[in-house]
Amino acid sequence: MRALYLSHPQISMDANVPVPLWPLSAEGLDRAERFAARGVVPPGAMIFSSRERKALDLAEVLAASTGTVVLSDHLMGENDRSSTGFLPPALFELAADQFFAEPHSSYQGWERAIDAQARIVETVRTALASVPPGTPAVFCGHGGVGTLLKCFVAGVPIDRREDQGRRGGRGGGNGFVFELAERQVLLDWTPLEELPPDWFTAPAIAEARVLT
């Protein structure tokens, strides 16, 4: 079953607010609304989401345009980084590098990449089992666990080179198309603005961004 995984676009960061409560920024919300207006997510699609505010913001915009509801699950959330709390961007990038480089180890108490991958894969598998045949499935989530999911589907080792910032556009707001049961990534991380409207039905998808 073909599905679309979306990472949330730009967010409003606040060191005094828990990371899972950060909302989309004005820019991120505008991107989400413009994406919804393009009709890439068709009416009747099942929309699954992490329960983190930024992912829910994206999911709710899409649900409003498709006339469906959001099915949220905390197990679709980003890797647990609560042990360190907010990290300035430069330090966060160094921590993320280590998170991907050493998937069997924990960075200062963070959820291990290997554990976060097992969690997101099983959660997505369970969600897809509830989707009726012929119904588009869309997941609204995060760049980190999205990359871990993509690595599993593609059958490649956990590696930050598969992250959205390396494969798609920077700043978040990317998507990839996949078939979990067949272990195929049909379209690699692609900015929201470039995702094809026929992703669910097209027999072939933009070769320029197919995972290699």
Salt bridges, closest charged atoms under 4 A:
ASP30 OD2 - ARG34 NE 2.82
GLU52 OE1 - LYS54 NZ 2.91
GLU52 OE2 - HIS142 NE2 3.91
ASP57 OD1 - ARG53 NE 2.74
GLU60 OE1 - ARG53 NH2 2.91
ASP73 OD1 - HIS74 ND1 3.82
GLU93 OE1 - ARG160 NH2 2.85
ASP97 OD1 - ARG160 NH1 2.61
ASP97 OD1 - ARG166 NH2 3.85
GLU111 OE1 - ARG119 NH2 2.95
ASP115 OD2 - ARG112 NE 2.76
GLU122 OE1 - ARG125 NH1 3.21
ASP159 OD2 - ARG161 NH2 2.77
GLU162 OE1 - LYS150 NZ 3.12
GLU162 OE2 - ARG167 NH2 3.08
ASP163 OD2 - ARG160 NE 3.49
GLU179 OE2 - ARG2 NE 3.76
ASP188 OD1 - LYS150 NZ 2.70
ASP188 OD2 - ARG167 NH1 3.26
GLU193 OE2 - ARG31 NE 2.74
GLU194 OE1 - ARG209 NH2 3.19
